[in-house]
Amino acid sequence: MVDPKGTTGRGTYVKLWFIAKLFRAFAVNGSRLGRAMGMVDSLEPPHEVVIIHSTKSSRTIKLNIYRNKAALALANGPTAVHLNWHGSGWMLPLQGQNAGLIRTLLQSEELADYPLTILDCSYALSPEHPCPAYAEDGRDTYDHVLANKDKYDATKVTLSGFSAGAAIALGLSVTLGAEARERAAKAGAEPTTTVGHPIKGVIAFYPGPVTWLGDRPKVPAPPPSYKGPGRDLPDFVKDVITAAHFFSPSLSTTLSPEEEEARKKELASRPAISPACALDEDFPPRLVMYTAEYDHLHVRAEELRERLQKSGKCHVSGKLVMGVGHGWDLEARPGGVGYEERVEAYAAAVQLLKEVITSK
């Protein structure tokens, strides 16, 4: 078994690395088989692939770029831009698995008249690149958008993510929100003045821990007859994810056990890593969030939803989807459990983008 607190040492790293390789082989081949059998969405070929470089290391970030018909017909000028991050447990290379949402956005009649570019983004995976590497890659991707003003309209940026990817989207949005608030304060803006948030909306599907602080929540197991879609992960897998996620940046760390725990607690307290640690006013003006009944992650996410609704600082929509597990929308098929909720959730994403794109 893997100790979720075991985050140092070459032997522990090798064990986590080997388990990660097994998980990746199972996930990648399982996805291929699922696509071949029509059990999950087929891939959507990108219009363009761009590789950007991390500002923190020698690693690279792959961006699959999609454009709707209006964007393809645009001779020049920037378009609204939407960034998406796939789910992965911060370990699995599953870029492209959100083709269902991407196709919905590309083919939407409600967005057809508005040029839109979608970036489906890769990010650093653990244990090779532990936390906060994935958050750094998310920021580098956003900075890439800002650096290409001829292509992307920085006033119409939206984000989405699934599971770990949703945590990236939320973490990036609250980080940028805090920076905007602090800039406004330095400029002498009144505390009651509404700050123009750089991110106009976020769509979060069953977000990976919105906070890493506190005990891991428990949820009732589904009935024995439950066949999906989606599931909650076994505790062993959760332990592997946690240990790999917070693994020491150095195999030969000189930190004492107490110092190592303090390092992890400091990481877990950062809003970029635990978005629920952010101030309410740092969240984007719009948040669509869908969670799943048979997923322990819904507990903290629903607490965050209630908190934001009470504060009134962020318009929160979406819901807790009953009778499904983590990743339900990826497996839901027409006529089956969870499919109507998938259609509803993807339509909510379309509406959020339309509101942002058409706003003045």
ABEGO torsion letter per residue (X at the ends): XBBAABABEAAAAAAAAAAAAAAAAAAAAAAAAAAAAGABBBBBBBABBBBBBBAABABBBBBBBBBBAAAAABABEBBBBBBBBBBAGGABBABGAAAAAAAAAAABAAAAABBBBBBBBBBBBOAABBOAAAAAAAAAAAAAAAABAAABBAABBBBBBBEAAAAAAAAAAAAAAAAAAAAAAAAGBBAABBBBBABABBBBBGBBBABABEBBBBBBBBBAABAOBEBBBBAAAAAAAAAAAABBABABBABBAAAAAAAAAAAAABAAABAAABBAAABBABBBBBBBAABAAAAAAAAAAAAAAAAGABBBBEBBBBGBBBGAAAABBBGBBGAAAAAAAAAAAAAAAAAAAABX
